[in-house]
Amino acid sequence: MSFPAYDEYEASGVLSLGLIPKHWTLKSSAMSSERIAVGLATSVTAHYRDTGVPIIRSMNIKEGYFDDSDMLYLDEEFADSLASKVVYGGDVIAVHTGSNLGLACVVPDAYDQCHTFTTLIVSPKSDLLNDYFTYCMNSAHGKSEVNRLKFGFGKDNLNVRDFKSFNTLLPPFAEQQANSSFLDVETSKIDGLVSEQRRLIELLKEKRQAVISHAVTKGLCPNAPMKPSGIQWLGDVPQHWEVVKLKRVARVNTGVAKGKDHASKKTINVPYLRVANVQDGYLDLETVTTIDILEHELERYRLVAGDVLMNEGGDFDKLGRGHIWDGQIDPCITQNHVFAVRPTAVKSRWLSRITSSDYAQFCFMTRSNQSTNLASISSTNLMKLPVILPPEDEQNEILDFIRDSTDQFDGLLAEAERAIELLGERRTALIYAAVTGKIDVREFAHQETL
């Protein structure tokens, strides 16, 4: 859909704006706001309570909406002593420091007279619509202005004095309302399409995992005679396959522990892999750190090509995830939270597929030590993993099938990710065009309300 332009434009004098509609005005935020302030800026953790006065943090500010799924509360007496710092329903709040600097939303009326922690607070004047100003803040123009006004070394900040110079476009109030209504509708449509693509991605990933798991546990022949595996949660397997414990076909090597005292001892400095380097189905080697170990320890911990790396634990999604080491860095070792499983009587590719299957992940979870959102598995329990072993030629056939299938799924996933990227670009461009007057949406906004 294309949108018309306004009849007349003039130079704005602002690089990120270019030409603006002739009947629009350009003001600083100081001139268009009743109040610009910063919320509480010192630690208030000692005053947190289970109930009391809500305190808004940066994590509650999303692009154009307020997320109250994780709220904290202040002691009422303490909050009352800082009444001058409260925000009101309808105020615009923005991230004041750190990542997502300048990201803005409107304070819901339900949070009238609550507190905020290190957020910028803007109370618009009567001729500036809060919803419209929020769209401006979150637009490419707003990001350009924030980038111009920010300061800091290592951690960016947006202070009150500088933000007062934020260039704010002011259409007539009725146009601000039309503009906001139009963007509410159009961005909602785009967000809906993005949600559909994200759901498609989840379904594709689930199907991809199911295909892999079925292939490595049931094979490719639907009519193959089956036999009980002897493992309740694994069920039947093809009759001619073996099921053995991992310790019969591989050796599990643990990594080096950090923090050892090597004072006055001869050490060498070597690269080592951490949990963050070992992802699900690939290795992230962009950032590899080093560690000092004793010279004689190198051969004990040294990785060799063909090792299957697996994470000992962490968050549930990290437990057992891993990939094959191809010797990209030599020498290289692992920290003690990453296992190097060295095959002795099984192919590395087959073992890697086995350990990433649903049944192996279930095994890891049931044998792991668990606490809130965390799990870890010992090398002893890892060695008890049942490994399914088809004949080698059948392994190769299954591995080729999985490779071809995952290539197809990966292609579909890439298409969905690209669709999301394009929708995001469309959304960004539409907001910028509307809030800077590059398009005239008054008629479209009117049609949406009919």
DAJO-V267662 format. One record per residue. N is the residue number from 0. PHI is phi in degrees with one decimal (NA if undefined). PSI is psi in radians with two decimals (* if undefined). OMEGA is omega in whole degrees, -180 to 180 (999 if undefined). Layout:
BEGIN
n->N phi->PHI psi->PSI omega->OMEGA
n->N phi->PHI psi->PSI omega->OMEGA
END
This chain:
BEGIN
n->0 phi->NA psi->2.33 omega->177
n->1 phi->-106.2 psi->2.70 omega->-177
n->2 phi->-125.6 psi->2.55 omega->-179
n->3 phi->-74.3 psi->2.81 omega->174
n->4 phi->-94.5 psi->2.94 omega->174
n->5 phi->-73.6 psi->2.86 omega->-177
n->6 phi->-72.4 psi->-0.69 omega->-175
n->7 phi->-132.4 psi->2.44 omega->178
n->8 phi->-129.3 psi->2.81 omega->174
n->9 phi->-144.5 psi->2.81 omega->-179
n->10 phi->-67.5 psi->2.37 omega->180
n->11 phi->-87.3 psi->-0.43 omega->-175
n->12 phi->81.9 psi->0.06 omega->179
n->13 phi->-118.2 psi->2.17 omega->-173
n->14 phi->-57.9 psi->-0.74 omega->-176
n->15 phi->-75.0 psi->-0.14 omega->-180
n->16 phi->-104.5 psi->-0.68 omega->-175
n->17 phi->65.8 psi->-2.36 omega->179
n->18 phi->-78.7 psi->2.50 omega->177
n->19 phi->-129.5 psi->2.74 omega->178
n->20 phi->-54.4 psi->2.45 omega->-172
n->21 phi->-63.1 psi->-0.53 omega->-177
n->22 phi->-90.6 psi->0.03 omega->175
n->23 phi->-87.1 psi->2.70 omega->177
n->24 phi->-116.4 psi->2.78 omega->180
n->25 phi->-121.9 psi->2.11 omega->-179
n->26 phi->-130.1 psi->2.75 omega->171
n->27 phi->-75.0 psi->2.75 omega->178
n->28 phi->-63.3 psi->-0.48 omega->177
n->29 phi->-62.5 psi->-0.62 omega->-178
n->30 phi->-83.0 psi->-0.31 omega->-176
n->31 phi->-108.7 psi->0.12 omega->-177
n->32 phi->-127.9 psi->2.54 omega->174
n->33 phi->-77.0 psi->-0.61 omega->-176
n->34 phi->-150.4 psi->2.39 omega->169
n->35 phi->-129.4 psi->2.10 omega->-174
n->36 phi->-146.7 psi->3.08 omega->175
n->37 phi->-122.2 psi->2.46 omega->179
n->38 phi->-70.6 psi->-2.85 omega->-179
n->39 phi->-58.5 psi->2.32 omega->-173
n->40 phi->-117.4 psi->-0.03 omega->178
n->41 phi->-114.3 psi->2.77 omega->-176
n->42 phi->-59.1 psi->2.32 omega->179
n->43 phi->-123.7 psi->0.26 omega->-176
n->44 phi->-58.3 psi->-0.54 omega->-180
n->45 phi->-66.8 psi->-0.28 omega->-177
n->46 phi->-106.7 psi->0.15 omega->176
n->47 phi->-68.4 psi->2.44 omega->178
n->48 phi->-135.5 psi->2.88 omega->178
n->49 phi->-69.2 psi->-0.54 omega->176
n->50 phi->-137.5 psi->2.88 omega->180
n->51 phi->143.6 psi->-2.49 omega->-179
n->52 phi->-89.1 psi->2.16 omega->-179
n->53 phi->-61.0 psi->2.55 omega->173
n->54 phi->-124.6 psi->2.17 omega->-178
n->55 phi->-88.4 psi->2.34 omega->177
n->56 phi->-117.6 psi->2.99 omega->-178
n->57 phi->-56.7 psi->-0.61 omega->-178
n->58 phi->-66.2 psi->-0.29 omega->178
n->59 phi->-83.5 psi->-0.20 omega->-179
n->60 phi->-93.4 psi->2.00 omega->175
n->61 phi->-111.9 psi->3.02 omega->-177
n->62 phi->-69.3 psi->1.69 omega->176
n->63 phi->87.2 psi->0.00 omega->178
n->64 phi->-147.5 psi->2.77 omega->-177
n->65 phi->-99.7 psi->2.23 omega->-178
n->66 phi->-107.6 psi->1.88 omega->-178
n->67 phi->-104.3 psi->0.47 omega->-178
n->68 phi->-74.8 psi->-0.27 omega->-179
n->69 phi->-139.4 psi->1.34 omega->-177
n->70 phi->-97.4 psi->2.59 omega->172
n->71 phi->-115.1 psi->2.88 omega->-175
n->72 phi->-133.8 psi->2.58 omega->179
n->73 phi->-105.3 psi->2.65 omega->171
n->74 phi->-55.4 psi->2.29 omega->-173
n->75 phi->-62.4 psi->-0.71 omega->-179
n->76 phi->-64.8 psi->-0.74 omega->178
n->77 phi->-64.5 psi->-0.76 omega->-180
n->78 phi->-62.7 psi->-0.69 omega->180
n->79 phi->-65.0 psi->-0.49 omega->-180
n->80 phi->-72.7 psi->-0.19 omega->-179
n->81 phi->-120.9 psi->0.71 omega->-174
n->82 phi->-59.8 psi->-0.49 omega->-179
n->83 phi->-69.3 psi->-0.23 omega->-177
n->84 phi->-97.3 psi->0.00 omega->-173
n->85 phi->-69.3 psi->2.78 omega->171
n->86 phi->-108.1 psi->2.79 omega->-178
n->87 phi->-118.9 psi->2.67 omega->175
n->88 phi->-55.9 psi->2.28 omega->-178
n->89 phi->99.3 psi->-0.29 omega->174
n->90 phi->-64.0 psi->2.69 omega->173
n->91 phi->-100.3 psi->2.22 omega->178
n->92 phi->-116.7 psi->2.56 omega->-178
n->93 phi->-138.0 psi->2.67 omega->177
n->94 phi->-63.4 psi->2.21 omega->-171
n->95 phi->-96.7 psi->-0.41 omega->-175
n->96 phi->-152.5 psi->2.62 omega->175
n->97 phi->84.5 psi->-2.66 omega->-178
n->98 phi->-70.0 psi->2.77 omega->-178
n->99 phi->59.8 psi->0.53 omega->-178
n->100 phi->-54.4 psi->2.24 omega->178
n->101 phi->88.7 psi->-0.15 omega->178
n->102 phi->-59.2 psi->2.32 omega->-169
n->103 phi->-131.4 psi->2.70 omega->172
n->104 phi->-154.1 psi->2.98 omega->179
n->105 phi->-95.7 psi->2.42 omega->177
n->106 phi->-74.1 psi->2.13 omega->178
n->107 phi->-64.2 psi->2.67 omega->179
n->108 phi->-59.5 psi->-0.49 omega->-180
n->109 phi->-64.1 psi->-0.31 omega->-179
n->110 phi->-110.7 psi->0.45 omega->176
n->111 phi->-59.7 psi->2.30 omega->177
n->112 phi->64.2 psi->0.59 omega->170
n->113 phi->-97.1 psi->-3.08 omega->-179
n->114 phi->-110.4 psi->2.83 omega->174
n->115 phi->-129.6 psi->2.74 omega->178
n->116 phi->-117.4 psi->2.10 omega->-179
n->117 phi->45.0 psi->0.89 omega->171
n->118 phi->-122.7 psi->2.64 omega->175
n->119 phi->-82.4 psi->2.38 omega->-177
n->120 phi->-118.4 psi->2.22 omega->179
n->121 phi->-126.1 psi->2.15 omega->175
n->122 phi->-104.9 psi->1.76 omega->-176
n->123 phi->-64.8 psi->2.60 omega->172
n->124 phi->-71.2 psi->3.02 omega->-173
n->125 phi->-65.6 psi->-0.37 omega->-179
n->126 phi->-93.5 psi->0.13 omega->178
n->127 phi->-123.8 psi->2.01 omega->-180
n->128 phi->-75.2 psi->2.25 omega->-177
n->129 phi->-60.5 psi->-0.70 omega->180
n->130 phi->-63.8 psi->-0.73 omega->179
n->131 phi->-65.0 psi->-0.76 omega->-180
n->132 phi->-63.3 psi->-0.62 omega->177
n->133 phi->-63.2 psi->-0.76 omega->176
n->134 phi->-60.3 psi->-0.70 omega->178
n->135 phi->-60.9 psi->-0.81 omega->-180
n->136 phi->-59.4 psi->-0.68 omega->-175
n->137 phi->-88.8 psi->-0.04 omega->-179
n->138 phi->-80.4 psi->3.00 omega->177
n->139 phi->-60.5 psi->-0.61 omega->176
n->140 phi->-63.6 psi->-0.81 omega->180
n->141 phi->-60.5 psi->-0.75 omega->179
n->142 phi->-63.2 psi->-0.65 omega->178
n->143 phi->-64.8 psi->-0.71 omega->178
n->144 phi->-66.5 psi->-0.75 omega->178
n->145 phi->-61.3 psi->-0.73 omega->179
n->146 phi->-62.9 psi->-0.61 omega->178
n->147 phi->-70.1 psi->-0.60 omega->-172
n->148 phi->-97.4 psi->-0.25 omega->-175
n->149 phi->-68.7 psi->2.80 omega->175
n->150 phi->-147.2 psi->2.93 omega->176
n->151 phi->132.2 psi->2.77 omega->178
n->152 phi->-119.5 psi->1.92 omega->-179
n->153 phi->88.0 psi->-0.62 omega->179
n->154 phi->-136.7 psi->2.00 omega->-176
n->155 phi->-71.7 psi->2.59 omega->178
n->156 phi->-136.5 psi->2.76 omega->177
n->157 phi->-132.0 psi->1.76 omega->-174
n->158 phi->-92.7 psi->2.93 omega->-175
n->159 phi->-62.8 psi->-0.81 omega->-176
n->160 phi->-58.2 psi->-0.81 omega->-178
n->161 phi->-72.6 psi->-0.64 omega->-177
n->162 phi->-66.1 psi->-0.39 omega->177
n->163 phi->-61.2 psi->-0.29 omega->179
n->164 phi->-93.3 psi->0.05 omega->180
n->165 phi->-58.5 psi->2.20 omega->-179
n->166 phi->-77.5 psi->2.00 omega->-176
n->167 phi->-111.6 psi->2.19 omega->177
n->168 phi->-85.1 psi->2.33 omega->-179
n->169 phi->-123.4 psi->1.68 omega->167
n->170 phi->-73.1 psi->2.94 omega->170
n->171 phi->-53.5 psi->2.60 omega->-172
n->172 phi->-57.1 psi->-0.69 omega->180
n->173 phi->-62.4 psi->-0.60 omega->178
n->174 phi->-72.2 psi->-0.60 omega->175
n->175 phi->-60.5 psi->-0.75 omega->179
n->176 phi->-63.7 psi->-0.77 omega->179
n->177 phi->-63.5 psi->-0.74 omega->-180
n->178 phi->-60.0 psi->-0.84 omega->-179
n->179 phi->-65.5 psi->-0.74 omega->179
n->180 phi->-62.3 psi->-0.77 omega->178
n->181 phi->-59.4 psi->-0.83 omega->-178
n->182 phi->-68.4 psi->-0.60 omega->176
n->183 phi->-57.6 psi->-0.80 omega->-177
n->184 phi->-70.0 psi->-0.86 omega->-174
n->185 phi->-69.6 psi->-0.72 omega->179
n->186 phi->-69.1 psi->-0.55 omega->176
n->187 phi->-63.9 psi->-0.70 omega->177
n->188 phi->-62.2 psi->-0.80 omega->-179
n->189 phi->-64.5 psi->-0.77 omega->180
n->190 phi->-61.1 psi->-0.61 omega->177
n->191 phi->-64.6 psi->-0.73 omega->178
n->192 phi->-65.9 psi->-0.67 omega->177
n->193 phi->-63.6 psi->-0.74 omega->179
n->194 phi->-60.6 psi->-0.69 omega->178
n->195 phi->-62.4 psi->-0.73 omega->179
n->196 phi->-66.5 psi->-0.68 omega->178
n->197 phi->-65.5 psi->-0.67 omega->177
n->198 phi->-65.4 psi->-0.70 omega->177
n->199 phi->-60.5 psi->-0.73 omega->179
n->200 phi->-60.8 psi->-0.77 omega->179
n->201 phi->-62.5 psi->-0.73 omega->179
n->202 phi->-65.4 psi->-0.70 omega->179
n->203 phi->-64.4 psi->-0.71 omega->179
n->204 phi->-65.7 psi->-0.71 omega->178
n->205 phi->-63.7 psi->-0.77 omega->179
n->206 phi->-65.2 psi->-0.73 omega->179
n->207 phi->-57.9 psi->-0.82 omega->-180
n->208 phi->-65.2 psi->-0.68 omega->-180
n->209 phi->-64.7 psi->-0.69 omega->179
n->210 phi->-62.8 psi->-0.79 omega->180
n->211 phi->-62.2 psi->-0.86 omega->-177
n->212 phi->-62.5 psi->-0.72 omega->180
n->213 phi->-66.2 psi->-0.71 omega->-177
n->214 phi->-64.1 psi->-0.72 omega->-175
n->215 phi->-83.4 psi->-0.19 omega->180
n->216 phi->-110.7 psi->-0.43 omega->-177
n->217 phi->-120.0 psi->-0.25 omega->-179
n->218 phi->82.6 psi->-3.00 omega->-175
n->219 phi->-104.3 psi->-0.20 omega->-179
n->220 phi->-96.0 psi->1.94 omega->-176
n->221 phi->-68.3 psi->-0.33 omega->-177
n->222 phi->-103.2 psi->0.20 omega->-178
n->223 phi->-65.9 psi->2.40 omega->175
n->224 phi->-60.4 psi->2.46 omega->-176
n->225 phi->-115.5 psi->2.82 omega->176
n->226 phi->-142.8 psi->2.71 omega->176
n->227 phi->-63.7 psi->2.39 omega->179
n->228 phi->-77.4 psi->-0.33 omega->-174
n->229 phi->87.1 psi->0.01 omega->180
n->230 phi->-122.1 psi->2.06 omega->-170
n->231 phi->-57.2 psi->-0.79 omega->-174
n->232 phi->-83.2 psi->-0.05 omega->176
n->233 phi->-96.9 psi->-0.57 omega->179
n->234 phi->76.8 psi->-2.66 omega->-178
n->235 phi->-80.1 psi->2.63 omega->175
n->236 phi->-131.6 psi->2.83 omega->178
n->237 phi->-53.4 psi->2.47 omega->-171
n->238 phi->-59.3 psi->-0.58 omega->-176
n->239 phi->-90.1 psi->0.10 omega->179
n->240 phi->-91.0 psi->2.67 omega->173
n->241 phi->-99.5 psi->2.70 omega->171
n->242 phi->-128.7 psi->2.00 omega->-178
n->243 phi->-129.8 psi->2.83 omega->176
n->244 phi->-77.4 psi->2.63 omega->-177
n->245 phi->-54.8 psi->-0.63 omega->-175
n->246 phi->-64.6 psi->-0.29 omega->178
n->247 phi->-82.0 psi->-0.34 omega->-174
n->248 phi->-123.6 psi->0.00 omega->-178
n->249 phi->-158.8 psi->2.82 omega->176
n->250 phi->-114.4 psi->2.35 omega->-179
n->251 phi->-99.3 psi->2.03 omega->179
n->252 phi->-104.3 psi->2.29 omega->176
n->253 phi->-90.7 psi->2.83 omega->-178
n->254 phi->-95.7 psi->-3.02 omega->-176
n->255 phi->-88.1 psi->2.47 omega->177
n->256 phi->-87.5 psi->2.44 omega->178
n->257 phi->-78.0 psi->2.84 omega->171
n->258 phi->86.9 psi->0.18 omega->179
n->259 phi->-72.7 psi->2.55 omega->180
n->260 phi->-88.7 psi->1.89 omega->179
n->261 phi->-109.0 psi->0.40 omega->-178
n->262 phi->-57.6 psi->2.34 omega->178
n->263 phi->66.0 psi->0.23 omega->177
n->264 phi->-112.4 psi->2.65 omega->-179
n->265 phi->-79.2 psi->2.13 omega->-177
n->266 phi->-124.5 psi->2.89 omega->171
n->267 phi->-127.0 psi->2.68 omega->-179
n->268 phi->-105.3 psi->2.13 omega->-176
n->269 phi->-132.2 psi->2.66 omega->174
n->270 phi->-66.2 psi->2.54 omega->175
n->271 phi->-142.7 psi->2.59 omega->-177
n->272 phi->-95.3 psi->2.43 omega->177
n->273 phi->-109.0 psi->3.08 omega->178
n->274 phi->-55.9 psi->-0.67 omega->-178
n->275 phi->-63.4 psi->-0.42 omega->180
n->276 phi->-79.4 psi->-0.39 omega->-174
n->277 phi->-102.8 psi->1.75 omega->-178
n->278 phi->-100.8 psi->3.12 omega->-178
n->279 phi->-80.8 psi->1.73 omega->178
n->280 phi->91.4 psi->0.04 omega->176
n->281 phi->-160.7 psi->2.89 omega->177
n->282 phi->-112.1 psi->2.29 omega->177
n->283 phi->-97.4 psi->1.78 omega->-175
n->284 phi->-107.5 psi->0.32 omega->-180
n->285 phi->-64.2 psi->-0.67 omega->178
n->286 phi->-125.7 psi->1.86 omega->178
n->287 phi->-119.4 psi->2.11 omega->-179
n->288 phi->-89.9 psi->3.06 omega->-180
n->289 phi->-123.7 psi->2.88 omega->-179
n->290 phi->-147.6 psi->2.62 omega->176
n->291 phi->-89.3 psi->2.23 omega->175
n->292 phi->-132.0 psi->2.86 omega->175
n->293 phi->-69.1 psi->2.57 omega->-175
n->294 phi->-54.5 psi->-0.78 omega->-175
n->295 phi->-71.3 psi->-0.20 omega->-179
n->296 phi->-80.6 psi->-0.28 omega->-174
n->297 phi->-58.8 psi->-0.84 omega->-177
n->298 phi->-66.3 psi->-0.48 omega->179
n->299 phi->-68.9 psi->-0.70 omega->-173
n->300 phi->-101.7 psi->-0.17 omega->-172
n->301 phi->-62.2 psi->2.30 omega->177
n->302 phi->-78.2 psi->2.60 omega->173
n->303 phi->-126.1 psi->2.64 omega->179
n->304 phi->-56.5 psi->2.34 omega->-178
n->305 phi->103.0 psi->-0.25 omega->174
n->306 phi->-61.0 psi->2.45 omega->174
n->307 phi->-100.8 psi->1.97 omega->-178
n->308 phi->-84.9 psi->2.39 omega->-180
n->309 phi->-141.3 psi->2.43 omega->178
n->310 phi->-79.3 psi->2.37 omega->178
n->311 phi->-66.7 psi->-0.57 omega->-179
n->312 phi->167.6 psi->-2.67 omega->-173
n->313 phi->124.5 psi->-2.42 omega->171
n->314 phi->-60.3 psi->2.74 omega->-177
n->315 phi->-54.0 psi->-0.64 omega->-177
n->316 phi->-73.7 psi->-0.20 omega->179
n->317 phi->-92.1 psi->-0.33 omega->-175
n->318 phi->-62.5 psi->2.06 omega->175
n->319 phi->78.2 psi->-0.05 omega->-179
n->320 phi->-70.7 psi->2.67 omega->-179
n->321 phi->176.6 psi->-2.95 omega->-176
n->322 phi->-165.7 psi->3.00 omega->-179
n->323 phi->-82.9 psi->2.38 omega->175
n->324 phi->-87.5 psi->2.19 omega->-178
n->325 phi->-105.8 psi->0.21 omega->179
n->326 phi->77.5 psi->0.54 omega->-177
n->327 phi->-61.9 psi->-0.54 omega->179
n->328 phi->-129.0 psi->2.31 omega->179
n->329 phi->-143.7 psi->2.22 omega->-1
n->330 phi->-77.2 psi->2.76 omega->176
n->331 phi->-153.7 psi->2.52 omega->180
n->332 phi->-129.7 psi->-3.12 omega->178
n->333 phi->-124.3 psi->2.72 omega->172
n->334 phi->-74.6 psi->2.95 omega->-174
n->335 phi->-70.6 psi->-0.12 omega->177
n->336 phi->-94.2 psi->0.11 omega->177
n->337 phi->-124.8 psi->2.10 omega->177
n->338 phi->-84.6 psi->2.52 omega->169
n->339 phi->-111.1 psi->1.83 omega->-179
n->340 phi->-91.1 psi->1.99 omega->-174
n->341 phi->-101.6 psi->1.91 omega->-178
n->342 phi->-63.8 psi->2.43 omega->175
n->343 phi->-119.0 psi->-0.46 omega->-179
n->344 phi->-145.3 psi->0.60 omega->179
n->345 phi->-155.2 psi->2.61 omega->179
n->346 phi->-72.6 psi->2.47 omega->179
n->347 phi->-59.3 psi->-0.75 omega->-178
n->348 phi->-62.5 psi->-0.72 omega->180
n->349 phi->-67.1 psi->-0.77 omega->-179
n->350 phi->-62.5 psi->-0.69 omega->179
n->351 phi->-63.3 psi->-0.70 omega->178
n->352 phi->-67.4 psi->-0.68 omega->178
n->353 phi->-60.7 psi->-0.86 omega->-174
n->354 phi->-68.3 psi->-0.33 omega->178
n->355 phi->-96.5 psi->0.01 omega->-179
n->356 phi->-77.4 psi->2.88 omega->-179
n->357 phi->-61.7 psi->-0.71 omega->-176
n->358 phi->-67.4 psi->-0.63 omega->178
n->359 phi->-68.6 psi->-0.72 omega->179
n->360 phi->-62.8 psi->-0.66 omega->177
n->361 phi->-63.9 psi->-0.73 omega->179
n->362 phi->-61.2 psi->-0.78 omega->180
n->363 phi->-60.5 psi->-0.77 omega->-178
n->364 phi->-65.4 psi->-0.73 omega->-177
n->365 phi->-72.0 psi->-0.40 omega->-179
n->366 phi->-102.0 psi->0.04 omega->-175
n->367 phi->-88.1 psi->2.79 omega->169
n->368 phi->-87.7 psi->2.23 omega->-172
n->369 phi->-123.9 psi->2.50 omega->169
n->370 phi->-134.3 psi->-2.97 omega->-177
n->371 phi->-59.2 psi->1.96 omega->177
n->372 phi->62.9 psi->0.17 omega->-179
n->373 phi->-128.8 psi->2.60 omega->178
n->374 phi->-151.8 psi->2.61 omega->176
n->375 phi->-148.3 psi->2.62 omega->-180
n->376 phi->-123.1 psi->2.44 omega->180
n->377 phi->-82.0 psi->2.79 omega->178
n->378 phi->-63.6 psi->-0.57 omega->179
n->379 phi->-62.0 psi->-0.81 omega->179
n->380 phi->-71.0 psi->-0.59 omega->178
n->381 phi->-61.5 psi->-0.69 omega->-178
n->382 phi->-67.3 psi->-0.23 omega->178
n->383 phi->-87.9 psi->-0.02 omega->-180
n->384 phi->-57.2 psi->2.20 omega->175
n->385 phi->-69.7 psi->2.20 omega->178
n->386 phi->-109.6 psi->2.14 omega->-180
n->387 phi->-86.3 psi->2.28 omega->-175
n->388 phi->-125.2 psi->1.73 omega->168
n->389 phi->-75.4 psi->2.94 omega->171
n->390 phi->-57.3 psi->2.67 omega->-172
n->391 phi->-59.5 psi->-0.71 omega->-179
n->392 phi->-65.1 psi->-0.56 omega->178
n->393 phi->-74.3 psi->-0.62 omega->174
n->394 phi->-56.6 psi->-0.83 omega->-179
n->395 phi->-60.8 psi->-0.72 omega->179
n->396 phi->-63.6 psi->-0.76 omega->180
n->397 phi->-66.6 psi->-0.74 omega->179
n->398 phi->-62.0 psi->-0.70 omega->177
n->399 phi->-64.9 psi->-0.71 omega->178
n->400 phi->-62.3 psi->-0.79 omega->-180
n->401 phi->-63.0 psi->-0.74 omega->179
n->402 phi->-59.1 psi->-0.84 omega->-179
n->403 phi->-64.9 psi->-0.72 omega->-179
n->404 phi->-66.3 psi->-0.79 omega->-179
n->405 phi->-67.5 psi->-0.54 omega->175
n->406 phi->-61.1 psi->-0.74 omega->179
n->407 phi->-65.3 psi->-0.78 omega->179
n->408 phi->-63.3 psi->-0.73 omega->-180
n->409 phi->-62.3 psi->-0.63 omega->177
n->410 phi->-63.9 psi->-0.76 omega->179
n->411 phi->-66.4 psi->-0.67 omega->178
n->412 phi->-64.6 psi->-0.70 omega->179
n->413 phi->-63.9 psi->-0.69 omega->178
n->414 phi->-62.8 psi->-0.75 omega->180
n->415 phi->-66.2 psi->-0.73 omega->178
n->416 phi->-63.3 psi->-0.70 omega->179
n->417 phi->-65.9 psi->-0.67 omega->177
n->418 phi->-61.8 psi->-0.73 omega->178
n->419 phi->-63.1 psi->-0.73 omega->179
n->420 phi->-61.8 psi->-0.77 omega->180
n->421 phi->-66.3 psi->-0.70 omega->178
n->422 phi->-63.6 psi->-0.68 omega->177
n->423 phi->-63.2 psi->-0.72 omega->178
n->424 phi->-64.1 psi->-0.71 omega->178
n->425 phi->-62.1 psi->-0.77 omega->-180
n->426 phi->-61.5 psi->-0.83 omega->-180
n->427 phi->-61.1 psi->-0.78 omega->-179
n->428 phi->-65.2 psi->-0.68 omega->-178
n->429 phi->-66.1 psi->-0.77 omega->179
n->430 phi->-62.9 psi->-0.80 omega->-180
n->431 phi->-60.3 psi->-0.82 omega->-178
n->432 phi->-61.9 psi->-0.67 omega->-178
n->433 phi->-72.8 psi->-0.83 omega->-174
n->434 phi->-77.2 psi->-0.24 omega->178
n->435 phi->-104.8 psi->0.04 omega->175
n->436 phi->78.1 psi->0.30 omega->178
n->437 phi->-71.7 psi->-0.39 omega->175
n->438 phi->-129.3 psi->2.63 omega->179
n->439 phi->-103.7 psi->1.91 omega->-174
n->440 phi->-108.4 psi->0.22 omega->-176
n->441 phi->-60.3 psi->-0.76 omega->-178
n->442 phi->-69.0 psi->-0.68 omega->-180
n->443 phi->-66.6 psi->-0.71 omega->178
n->444 phi->-62.6 psi->-0.66 omega->178
n->445 phi->-63.9 psi->-0.74 omega->-180
n->446 phi->-63.3 psi->-0.64 omega->-178
n->447 phi->-66.7 psi->-0.45 omega->-178
n->448 phi->-87.3 psi->-0.18 omega->-178
n->449 phi->-77.2 psi->* omega->999
END
